[in-house]
Amino acid sequence: METETLLPLVCIVDDDDTDRMIAQRALRRIGVRNPVRTFAGAIDFMRYMEATLAEAPPDGRIPVCVAFVDLRMPPPDGFELLRWIRRQPKLSHLQVVILTGSVDPQDMRRAAELRADLYLPKFPSDETLARLVAEASASVLQAIRIAKLQ
């Protein structure tokens, strides 16, 4: 199968087993065909991404489109993970959606300062999830196609 026909990965990063399961089930329920990978914390996600980045072509983007990230996790927390993601040039396309129980305006402001793409309360509507994943997938697939043309 050609790379451009593969759907990019959707990641869920949350230290709460139940919340990871709810998010993963919601994605399946709404018919998301992308592969979904869950991580029990920022460290697990970072290790996975570091290995993936090491294998990525120098001029290409890795096929991951969106990461749903909880804020309240054992260190490194969601803010620290967001900061790490934004420092990775090959993850510049990755949409980071803060998916949290926090409605604290300071948390919202800090996430925006760290360039989160979206800040959503747990758990958004099925329509919102479907739209987010579809748009993120289309964006990554287009970027991969353009990179192959260059």
Protein Blocks (a to p, Z undefined) as FASTA:
>chain_A
ZZklpccddddddfbfklmmmmmmmmmmnopabdcdddfbfklmmmmmmmmmmmpcfkbc
cddfbdcddfbdcdddfklmmmmmmmmmklmmpccddddfbfcfklmmmmmmnopabdcd
ddddfklmmmmmmmmmmmmmmmmmmmmmZZ
